[in-house]
Amino acid sequence: MNASAYQIRPAIEHLEDSQIVDVWKMGFSIPDVVGLWVGEGDLPTTKFVCDAAAEALAGGQTYYTYKRGLPELRHALIDYHRDLYGIELTEDRIAVTSGGMNAMMLIVQMLIGAGDNMVCVSPVWPNIYRTVEIMGGEARQVPMQGRGDGWHLDMDRLFGACDAKTRAIYVASPGNPTGWVMPEEQRRALLDFCRARGIALLADEVYNRLVYNQRVAPSFLEIATPDDPVFVVNSFSKTWAMTGWRVGWMVMPRSVVPAIERLIEFNTSGGQPFLQAACVKAVREGEDWVKWMVARCKSGRDLVLERLAGMNRVNVIPADASFYLMLQVADMGSALDFCKRLVVEGRVGLAPGTAFGAGGEGYLRLCYAQSNERLSEAMDRFEGFLRRT
Ligand SMILES: Cc1ncc(COP(=O)(O)O)c(C=O)c1O
């Protein structure tokens, strides 16, 4: 069969490539770049978690398993949520997924059909827009504004973007790339709006532990009942430095459990039991490690903020969560072109804010989940590059 004998659905053929990946790929052919562009740190997964996976693998945990994940892991997550928020989940509402990404895709597959829309608070990790587009829906972006004291969301604008075809509202708090944490009053207003309108609330909380002024960021799970239309997505990727493992989870309303279970069967048919066995260890025994990692990120954030404050063309929007900062450079021109030049001429990797949708224009995203040595080197190079250009 030749290529013209079959067709790619237009929704798939026209999916936009990620601009983050565009710049990141340039680094493959340029040695010695300090990459602060992608959303992960420089730490490998801690040893006791890796050992647990190897042990489970050697012990024969290699078969198909429960669609919603090992019961031991779901019970460990129930204890984890109780410890963090003082809430009592039931195991049926939890599904272990192939990363937060797969959880998002499953929820969108369940909710969005052709002609429907999802309203997304932006700028945000762009993959959520693409999940909606894959389903033939429209991802509507409601941009926040960056100011000297952080990022701000206009709730009237958010509610005004919803119409009869709105099936879901997506909010990432803490946010990527902004580090924004949705204020309490706004969280309550959003939940009330979703209840009243029968709109699902997709709360992306994968950065809930990456906060520097409290132990954990507030969760929608603290204010929602099991029957509210609230889906909370989380992941092992960021909190336990396990990006490559591809394990995450969702907490869903009781009524949709059979539908999500069905979708898991036809997407991944369930996850890998030997990885999930190690995730139990991470959840049950990883707290000291998480605290150490968060303190390390905070130190990285403080270092970067201090260095950027000394560069007179640079303006940074402050943030107390996630592991990113958004910054502006005076007279930078196109952010994508600037990032490409910075890689080649400055040997530093940043992501263009335009990659994250509306509200990201004019910004650069920097991920500071790195050692202080690497961050200092990156800041030296960045400062030198700014002086030369
Ligand atoms: C806001 C947000 N949500 C979800 C994810 C998905 O993470 P993963 O699929 O690795 O769990 C990311 C990853 O960068 C993210 O930034």
Ligand as a Chemical Component Dictionary entry (heavy atoms), coordinates in Angstrom:
data_LIG
# 
_chem_comp.id                   LIG 
_chem_comp.type                 NON-POLYMER 
_chem_comp.pdbx_formal_charge   0 
_chem_comp.three_letter_code    LIG 
# 
loop_
_chem_comp_atom.comp_id 
_chem_comp_atom.atom_id 
_chem_comp_atom.alt_atom_id 
_chem_comp_atom.type_symbol 
_chem_comp_atom.charge 
_chem_comp_atom.model_Cartn_x 
_chem_comp_atom.model_Cartn_y 
_chem_comp_atom.model_Cartn_z 
_chem_comp_atom.pdbx_ordinal 
LIG C1 C1 C 0 1.494 20.666 34.318 1  
LIG C2 C2 C 0 1.923 19.272 33.974 2  
LIG N1 N1 N 0 1.020 18.304 34.014 3  
LIG C3 C3 C 0 1.340 17.037 33.724 4  
LIG C4 C4 C 0 2.624 16.684 33.367 5  
LIG C5 C5 C 0 2.859 15.259 33.029 6  
LIG O1 O1 O 0 3.890 14.624 33.662 7  
LIG P1 P1 P 0 4.117 13.077 33.526 8  
LIG O2 O2 O 0 3.367 12.583 32.334 9  
LIG O3 O3 O 0 5.582 12.892 33.399 10 
LIG O4 O4 O 0 3.560 12.492 34.773 11 
LIG C6 C6 C 0 3.606 17.686 33.268 12 
LIG C7 C7 C 0 4.967 17.374 32.807 13 
LIG O5 O5 O 0 5.771 18.223 32.521 14 
LIG C8 C8 C 0 3.246 19.007 33.605 15 
LIG O6 O6 O 0 4.127 19.996 33.560 16 
# 
loop_
_chem_comp_bond.comp_id 
_chem_comp_bond.atom_id_1 
_chem_comp_bond.atom_id_2 
_chem_comp_bond.value_order 
_chem_comp_bond.pdbx_ordinal 
LIG C1 C2 SING 1  
LIG C2 N1 SING 2  
LIG C2 C8 DOUB 3  
LIG N1 C3 DOUB 4  
LIG C3 C4 SING 5  
LIG C4 C5 SING 6  
LIG C4 C6 DOUB 7  
LIG C5 O1 SING 8  
LIG O1 P1 SING 9  
LIG P1 O2 DOUB 10 
LIG P1 O3 SING 11 
LIG P1 O4 SING 12 
LIG C6 C7 SING 13 
LIG C6 C8 SING 14 
LIG C7 O5 DOUB 15 
LIG C8 O6 SING 16 
# 
